[in-house]
């Protein structure tokens, strides 16, 4: 059990919060594995290079991640007052979301399960 008053505990918890600009997309209709292929390509790159990579990447997840990156850039500009030229992708990861279960009819009365996977994608920016 934590010691101290409730407000003191909350103050300490908020002091440990990450203040870097970020954007999160929950329940994206793309599997974690497919999203990670695109995220691995932009991790550690500066923002303009990352946007260029996402623009010409043929994968479906790149369009979703491009919108998310633009949102993170807007958050950095408007909420944190950061300069766009100095930003880079510090962290980007995809976590597993819920799976929709569907049934596909097969031969001789059988039914195969189809799993439509979702993911939660997060992008965190930082200044150089």
WOFEN-V135037 format. One record per pair of residues at least 6 apart in sequence whose ideal C-beta (glycine too) atoms are under 8 Angstrom apart, sorted by the first residue. I is the first residue (numbers start at 1). J is the second residue. Records with the same first field share a line. If there is no record, write none. Layout:
I->J, J
This chain:
2->9
4->12
18->124
19->80
20->90, 124, 125, 126
21->72, 73, 75, 76, 79, 80, 82, 124, 125
22->72, 75, 122, 123, 124, 125
23->68, 69, 71, 72, 75, 122, 123
24->68, 120, 121, 122, 123
25->64, 68, 120, 121, 122
26->97, 120
27->97, 98, 118, 120
28->35, 61, 64, 94, 97, 118, 119, 120, 121
29->116, 118
30->60, 61, 64, 117, 118, 119
31->117, 118, 119
32->94, 95, 96, 117, 119
34->59, 60, 61
35->61, 64, 65, 94, 119, 121
36->93, 94
37->59, 61
38->54, 57, 59, 61, 62, 65
39->65, 92, 93, 94, 121
41->53, 57
42->49, 50, 53, 54, 65, 69, 89, 92
43->89, 91, 92
44->88, 89, 90
45->53, 88, 89
46->87, 88, 89, 128
47->69, 73, 84, 87, 88, 89, 125
48->84, 85
50->69, 89
51->66, 69, 70
53->62
54->62, 63, 65, 66, 69
55->66
64->121
65->92, 121, 123
68->121, 123
69->89, 123
72->123, 124, 125
73->84, 87, 125
76->82, 84, 87, 125
77->84
82->125, 127
83->127
86->127, 128
87->125, 126, 127, 128
88->125, 126, 127, 128
89->123, 124, 125
90->124, 125, 126
91->122, 123, 124
92->121, 122, 123, 124
93->121, 122
94->119, 120, 121, 122
95->119, 120, 121, 122
96->117, 119, 120
97->117, 118, 119, 120
98->118
99->115, 116, 117, 118
100->115, 116, 118
101->113, 114, 115, 116
102->113, 114, 115, 116
103->111, 112, 113, 114
104->111, 112, 113, 114
105->111
106->112
